[in-house]
């Protein structure tokens, strides 16, 4: 018998589908308005638009079909995965529409400019509208999926944190279940006893999905538990006890004869075109940003010279790609006697010394000039590193440019971290910046390189803007 939570989930999916159709209709009519009123003024070669809009009905079938094919209504996406899905769906829908026009030889009967304009509008707006509407549905209690976590240890707590950090998944924690719970509650959720009773809990509470987070089980017991749950819940999610390996682009491969599976972990850096694409984006972005910010950069340099002694640009050796040293450029944010001031602080202030040993930075750093505090808060001190990008020494997105004195701490991870040029911004900067420990930053840099692809760079660029605007963790 279908439970009420499942009915609400399906009703929510129907509303999501209708909202997607409505969004496409909005994009279409905006495109029509632009095609009639604006685009002819920009290009006199465009013919007068006098087509019957009803003939474009089939576009509103092709686009959703592509989204359905890409699991847009059967799969739960984390926020950035949803953005990626919407971007790819819009691109493939555009390709499919033009392919249909080409095969049917009806291209002249439709405005290709109108279709391209619609796609151009969909690329930025769809990723804004769909997650927003999903948030409304979740608030109304629709399209939510109730999740039961099997386990009560560290892995189960990790599963809880992961779900809380991804509200776009629409998961609602129903609680935990284990045979011998270590605690009665985890994060305010009750831990029930008895995995043998899990079928009863699934049925009574209307559970959609079960996350198995019990790495302590022997493999035979684990397989038995997963097989038992598989046909009781709609989905069974298994959290393996593996951390630190690449997950982006990782695929599951099957060997049916042996009843075995393997994880295929791809090396995106092994593909020359990927790396060339990254460097091309770096160079184009660096040239564009340098032109736009040339006058502000000159103004910053003048302010630094007028407010404190010393050069406006500070040069420092950093560890670059393949472990080679290079001169890293930054706007000077410290007094000339900064090193002497640091030694004095560490020798006289135990709390400051403890903070330095953990983060290798000081939040209230007396070595920093007044102008330097503002530059660091806004990350404007890193703008001269655009020259490092143009010289091929740095990237827009990448690992931290480590100091030579940090070698002892990073040498084990160096072959991974330094497979890419260091970046002006990176994953650790958007994951808490200076609020995170030194070891965490190293692990973030290593994880970034292992999982690198162009989409990850795009995600970090958007998140960097948000972090800088909020001044989150900056110092």
C-alpha positions in Angstrom: 0.0 0.0 0.0 1.4 3.4 -1.0 2.0 5.5 2.1 1.1 9.2 2.5 4.8 10.3 2.5 5.3 8.6 -0.9 2.2 10.3 -2.3 3.5 13.7 -1.2 6.9 12.9 -2.8 5.3 12.0 -6.1 3.0 15.1 -6.0 6.1 17.2 -5.4 7.8 15.7 -8.4 4.8 16.5 -10.5 4.9 20.1 -9.3 8.6 20.3 -10.0 8.0 19.0 -13.6 5.3 21.6 -14.1 7.6 24.4 -12.7 10.3 23.3 -15.2 7.8 23.6 -18.1 6.7 27.0 -16.7 10.3 28.2 -16.5 10.9 27.1 -20.1 7.8 29.0 -21.2 9.1 32.1 -19.4 12.5 31.7 -21.1 10.7 31.3 -24.5 8.6 34.4 -24.2 11.5 36.5 -23.0 13.4 35.3 -26.0 10.5 36.2 -28.3 10.4 39.7 -26.8 14.1 40.2 -27.3 13.9 38.8 -30.8 11.2 41.2 -31.8 12.2 44.4 -29.9 16.0 44.3 -29.2 18.0 42.0 -31.4 16.9 43.7 -34.7 18.3 47.0 -33.3 21.6 45.3 -32.7 21.8 43.6 -36.1 20.1 45.1 -39.1 20.6 41.8 -41.0 18.0 39.9 -39.0 14.8 39.4 -40.9 11.4 40.5 -39.4 10.0 38.0 -37.0 6.5 37.0 -38.0 6.3 33.3 -37.2 3.4 31.5 -35.4 4.6 30.9 -31.9 2.4 27.8 -31.6 4.7 25.9 -34.0 7.4 25.9 -31.4 5.3 23.5 -29.1 7.7 20.6 -29.7 10.6 22.4 -27.9 8.6 22.0 -24.7 8.7 18.2 -25.2 12.4 17.9 -26.3 13.8 19.9 -23.4 12.0 17.9 -20.6 12.7 14.6 -22.4 16.4 15.4 -22.2 16.0 16.3 -18.5 14.2 13.0 -17.8 16.9 11.1 -19.7 19.6 12.8 -17.5 17.7 11.6 -14.4 16.4 15.0 -13.5 13.3 13.6 -11.8 14.5 10.2 -10.5 17.8 11.3 -8.9 18.6 13.5 -6.0 21.3 16.1 -6.6 23.5 18.1 -4.3 23.4 21.8 -5.1 26.4 22.0 -7.4 25.5 18.7 -9.0 22.1 20.2 -9.8 23.7 23.2 -11.4 25.9 20.9 -13.5 22.8 18.8 -14.4 20.9 21.9 -15.5 23.8 23.3 -17.5 24.4 20.0 -19.3 20.7 19.4 -19.9 20.3 22.9 -21.5 23.3 22.3 -23.7 22.1 18.8 -24.9 18.5 20.1 -25.4 19.9 22.8 -27.6 21.9 20.2 -29.6 18.8 18.0 -29.9 16.6 20.8 -31.1 19.1 21.8 -33.8 19.5 18.1 -34.8 15.8 17.7 -35.2 15.7 20.9 -37.4 18.5 19.6 -39.5 17.1 16.0 -39.9 13.6 17.2 -40.7 15.0 19.9 -43.0 12.7 22.5 -41.4 15.4 24.9 -40.2 14.2 27.8 -42.4 10.7 27.6 -40.8 12.0 28.3 -37.3 14.1 31.2 -35.9 17.5 29.8 -34.9 18.3 33.1 -33.3 15.2 32.7 -31.1 16.2 29.2 -30.0 19.8 30.3 -29.3 18.5 33.2 -27.3 16.3 30.9 -25.3 19.2 28.7 -24.5 21.4 31.7 -23.6 18.7 32.7 -21.1 18.3 29.2 -19.7 22.0 28.7 -18.9 22.1 31.3 -16.1 18.5 31.4 -15.0 17.5 27.7 -14.8 20.2 27.0 -12.1 18.6 29.9 -10.1 14.9 29.1 -10.6 14.9 25.3 -10.1 16.8 25.0 -6.8 14.7 27.9 -5.5 11.4 26.2 -6.4 12.7 22.9 -4.9 13.4 24.8 -1.7 9.7 26.0 -1.6 8.5 22.4 -2.2 10.7 21.1 0.6 9.4 23.9 2.9 5.8 22.7 2.1 6.8 19.2 3.0 6.6 18.0 -0.6 9.2 15.9 -2.4 11.0 15.2 0.9 12.5 11.8 1.3 12.6 10.2 4.8 16.0 8.7 5.5 16.9 6.1 8.1 20.6 5.7 9.0 21.7 2.1 9.9 24.6 2.6 12.3 25.4 4.7 15.3 29.2 5.2 15.1 31.5 7.8 13.5 30.3 6.8 10.0 26.7 7.3 10.9 27.5 10.8 12.4 29.3 11.6 9.1 26.2 10.6 7.1 24.1 12.9 9.3 26.5 15.9 8.7 26.7 15.2 5.0 22.9 15.3 4.7 22.6 18.5 6.8 25.2 20.2 4.6 23.2 19.4 1.4 19.6 20.6 1.9 19.1 20.5 -1.9 18.9 16.7 -1.6 15.6 17.1 0.2 16.4 14.4 2.7 14.6 14.3 6.1 16.4 12.3 8.8 13.9 9.9 10.5 16.5 8.6 13.0 19.1 5.9 13.5 19.0 2.2 14.1 21.6 -0.2 15.3 22.0 -3.5 17.2 24.3 -2.1 20.0 23.9 1.7 19.9 26.8 3.6 21.4 24.5 6.4 22.4 20.7 7.0 22.7 20.7 10.1 20.5 22.8 11.5 17.7 22.4 15.2 16.8 19.0 15.2 18.4 17.7 12.1 16.6 16.8 9.0 18.4 18.8 5.8 18.0 16.5 2.8 17.8 17.7 -0.7 18.8 17.5 -3.8 16.6 18.5 -4.0 13.0 16.3 -7.1 12.7 13.3 -4.8 13.2 14.4 -2.4 10.4 11.6 -3.6 8.1 9.0 -2.6 10.6 10.5 0.9 11.0 10.7 1.4 7.3 7.0 0.4 6.9 5.6 2.4 9.9 7.6 5.6 9.4 7.2 5.7 5.6 11.0 5.5 5.0 12.1 6.1 1.5 15.8 5.5 1.8 18.2 3.8 4.1 21.9 4.8 4.5 24.0 1.9 5.7 26.9 3.3 7.7 28.4 0.4 9.5 32.0 -0.1 8.4 32.7 -2.2 11.4 30.7 -5.1 10.1 32.4 -8.1 8.4 31.9 -8.2 4.7 29.5 -11.2 4.8 27.3 -9.5 7.5 27.4 -6.2 5.6 26.3 -7.9 2.3 23.5 -9.7 4.2 22.3 -6.4 5.8 22.3 -4.5 2.5 20.5 -7.4 0.7 17.9 -7.5 3.4 17.2 -3.7 3.2 17.3 -3.5 -0.7 13.7 -4.7 -1.3 12.3 -3.0 1.8 13.2 0.6 1.0 13.1 2.5 -2.3 16.8 3.1 -2.2 19.7 1.7 -0.2 22.8 4.0 0.1 26.0 2.4 1.3 28.7 4.6 2.8 32.1 2.8 2.4 34.9 3.2 4.9 37.1 5.0 2.4 38.3 8.6 2.5 40.9 10.6 0.7 40.4 9.1 -2.8 39.0 10.8 -5.9 35.3 10.8 -6.2 34.6 13.2 -9.1 34.0 11.2 -12.2 34.4 7.9 -10.4 32.3 5.2 -12.0 31.1 1.8 -10.8 32.1 -1.2 -13.0 30.5 -4.6 -12.9 31.8 -8.2 -13.5 28.6 -10.2 -13.6 30.2 -13.6 -13.9 32.2 -13.1 -10.7 29.5 -11.0 -9.0 32.1 -8.4 -8.4 32.4 -4.6 -8.8 35.2 -2.1 -9.0 35.5 1.6 -8.8 37.1 3.2 -11.8 39.0 6.3 -10.6 39.9 8.6 -13.5 42.9 10.7 -13.9 41.6 13.9 -15.5 45.1 15.4 -15.6 46.3 12.5 -17.9 44.1 14.0 -20.7 46.2 16.8 -22.3 43.1 18.6 -23.6 41.7 19.0 -20.1 44.9 20.7 -18.9 45.2 22.8 -22.0 41.6 24.0 -21.4 42.4 24.9 -17.8 45.4 26.9 -18.8 43.5 28.6 -21.7 40.8 29.7 -19.2 43.6 31.0 -16.9 45.3 33.1 -19.5 42.1 34.6 -21.0 40.7 35.4 -17.5 44.0 36.9 -16.3 44.1 39.2 -19.4 40.5 40.2 -19.0 40.7 40.9 -15.2 44.0 42.8 -15.6 42.4 45.2 -18.2 39.3 45.7 -16.1 41.2 46.3 -12.8 44.3 48.1 -14.1 43.3 51.5 -12.7 42.1 50.1 -9.2 45.4 48.2 -9.0 47.4 51.4 -9.7 45.3 53.2 -7.0 46.0 50.4 -4.5 49.7 50.6 -5.2 49.7 54.3 -4.6 47.8 54.0 -1.3 50.3 51.4 0.0 53.3 53.7 -0.9 51.6 56.7 0.8 50.6 54.9 4.0 53.7 52.9 4.9 57.4 52.6 4.0 58.5 49.9 1.4 57.6 48.8 -2.1 53.9 48.4 -3.1 54.5 44.9 -4.5 55.9 42.2 -2.3 57.8 39.3 -3.8 58.2 35.9 -2.1 59.5 32.5 -3.1 56.7 29.9 -3.3 56.5 26.2 -4.3 55.0 25.8 -7.7 54.1 23.1 -10.2 56.3 20.0 -9.9 57.9 21.5 -6.7 59.8 24.2 -8.5 60.2 27.6 -6.7 58.9 30.8 -8.3 58.5 34.5 -7.3 55.0 35.1 -6.1 53.7 38.7 -6.3 51.3 40.3 -3.8 50.5 43.7 -2.7 52.5 44.4 0.5 50.2 44.2 3.5 52.8 44.2 6.3 55.4 46.5 7.8 59.0 46.2 6.6 60.0 44.8 10.0 57.3 42.1 10.0 59.6 39.1 10.7 61.0 40.8 13.8 57.5 41.6 15.0 56.5 38.0 14.5 59.5 36.7 16.5 58.6 39.0 19.3 54.9 38.0 19.4 55.7 34.3 19.4 58.2 34.7 22.2 56.0 36.8 24.4 52.4 35.7 23.7 51.7 31.9 24.3 48.2 32.1 22.8 49.5 33.7 19.7 52.2 31.1 19.4 49.6 28.3 19.8 47.4 29.9 17.1 50.4 30.2 14.8 51.5 26.6 15.2 47.9 25.4 14.4 47.0 27.7 11.5 50.4 29.3 10.5 48.4 32.6 10.5 47.3 35.1 13.1 43.8 36.6 13.1 44.8 39.8 14.8 48.2 40.2 13.2 50.0 43.3 14.5 52.4 43.0 11.5 49.7 44.0 9.1 49.3 47.7 8.1 45.9 49.4 8.1 45.7 49.3 4.3 46.9 45.7 4.5 44.0 44.7 6.7 41.5 46.0 4.2 43.4 44.3 1.3 43.4 41.0 3.1 39.7 41.2 4.1 38.8 41.7 0.5 41.5 39.5 -1.0 42.7 42.4 -3.1 46.3 41.8 -2.0 46.4 38.8 -4.4 45.6 40.7 -7.6 49.3 41.0 -8.6 49.3 37.2 -8.9 47.6 37.8 -12.2 51.1 38.4 -13.5 52.1 35.0 -12.2 49.3 33.5 -14.2 50.4 35.2 -17.4 54.0 33.9 -16.7 52.6 30.4 -16.4 53.6 30.0 -12.8 50.1 30.1 -11.2 46.5 29.3 -12.0 43.2 31.1 -11.3 42.1 28.0 -9.3 44.5 25.6 -7.6 46.3 24.5 -4.5 47.8 27.0 -2.1 51.2 28.5 -3.1 53.1 27.0 -0.2 56.2 28.6 1.3 59.5 26.8 1.1 59.6 26.5 4.9 56.4 24.5 4.8 58.0 21.7 2.8 58.5 19.4 5.8 54.7 19.5 6.3 53.6 18.9 2.7 56.4 16.8 1.2 54.3 13.5 1.5 51.4 15.1 -0.4 53.6 17.2 -2.7 53.6 14.8 -5.7 49.8 15.2 -5.7 49.4 18.8 -4.7 52.1 20.1 -7.1 50.7 18.2 -10.1 48.9 21.5 -10.8 50.1 25.1 -10.6 49.1 26.8 -7.3 46.1 29.1 -7.6 45.0 32.6 -6.5 42.0 30.9 -4.9 41.2 27.3 -4.3 39.1 24.7 -2.5 40.5 25.4 1.0 39.7 29.1 0.7 36.0 28.4 0.1 35.9 25.7 2.8 36.4 28.0 5.8 39.6 29.7 4.7 41.6 30.6 7.8 39.0 29.1 10.1 40.4 25.6 9.2 43.5 23.9 10.6 46.7 23.7 8.6 46.3 19.9 8.2 42.8 20.4 6.8 44.1 22.9 4.2 46.6 20.4 3.0 44.0 17.7 2.8 41.7 20.0 0.8 44.5 20.8 -1.7 45.2 17.1 -2.1 41.5 16.4 -2.6 41.2 19.2 -5.2 43.9 17.8 -7.4 42.6 14.2 -7.1 39.1 15.4 -8.1 40.1 18.1 -10.5 37.9 18.9 -13.5 36.7 22.1 -15.1 33.4 22.0 -13.4 35.1 21.9 -10.0 37.0 25.1 -11.0 33.7 26.7 -12.0 32.1 25.8 -8.7 35.1 27.2 -6.7 35.0 30.4 -8.7 31.3 31.0 -7.8 31.9 30.1 -4.1 35.0 32.3 -4.0 32.8 35.3 -4.9 30.4 34.5 -2.0 33.2 34.0 0.5 34.9 37.2 -0.4 31.7 39.2 -0.3 30.9 37.7 3.2 34.6 38.0 4.2 34.2 34.6 5.6 37.3 33.5 7.5 39.5 36.2 5.9 42.3 37.8 7.8 
